[in-house]
Amino acid sequence: MQPFDVRLNGNGAEDALQDAFAVALASWPRDGVPRVPGAWITTTARRRAIDRLRLVFTCCHAALMMDARVALTLRMLGGLSTAEVARAVAAYARAITLTANAVELDELQARRRALAN
């Protein structure tokens, strides 16, 4: 078996290779072991890594609004359930709101100080 090029996608290549072995465990008993098992594993892992890259680019597409990008990334790449994504996005939205409110309050207080002087 030839070594799989981990530089393809960092740790994602290792994940893709692990996925390929899982697919082999499921399909080889049913379909038989391929003539060149190492090539089969390498090809399957490379395809898995490419599929993951496609997902990354899909999740980060500029046509999507930022909150949709975050939710899609958490769901598809992070492995979170829809409920977990909803909680994470709600917490993110609350944090952004609190930050915006704090900035507005600081600006208002600065204006009041400027008017008082």
Rosetta blueprint (number, residue, H / E / L):
1 M L
2 Q L
3 P L
4 F L
5 D L
6 V H
7 R H
8 L H
9 N L
10 G L
11 N H
12 G H
13 A H
14 E H
15 D H
16 A H
17 L H
18 Q H
19 D H
20 A H
21 F H
22 A H
23 V H
24 A H
25 L H
26 A H
27 S H
28 W H
29 P H
30 R H
31 D H
32 G L
33 V L
34 P L
35 R L
36 V L
37 P H
38 G H
39 A H
40 W H
41 I H
42 T H
43 T H
44 T H
45 A H
46 R H
47 R H
48 R H
49 A H
50 I H
51 D H
52 R H
53 L H
54 R H
55 L H
56 V H
57 F H
58 T H
59 C H
60 C L
61 H L
62 A L
63 A L
64 L L
65 M L
66 M H
67 D H
68 A H
69 R H
70 V H
71 A H
72 L H
73 T H
74 L H
75 R H
76 M H
77 L L
78 G L
79 G L
80 L L
81 S L
82 T H
83 A H
84 E H
85 V H
86 A H
87 R H
88 A H
89 V H
90 A H
91 A H
92 Y H
93 A H
94 R H
95 A H
96 I H
97 T H
98 L H
99 T H
100 A H
101 N H
102 A H
103 V H
104 E H
105 L H
106 D H
107 E H
108 L H
109 Q H
110 A H
111 R H
112 R H
113 R H
114 A H
115 L H
116 A H
117 N L
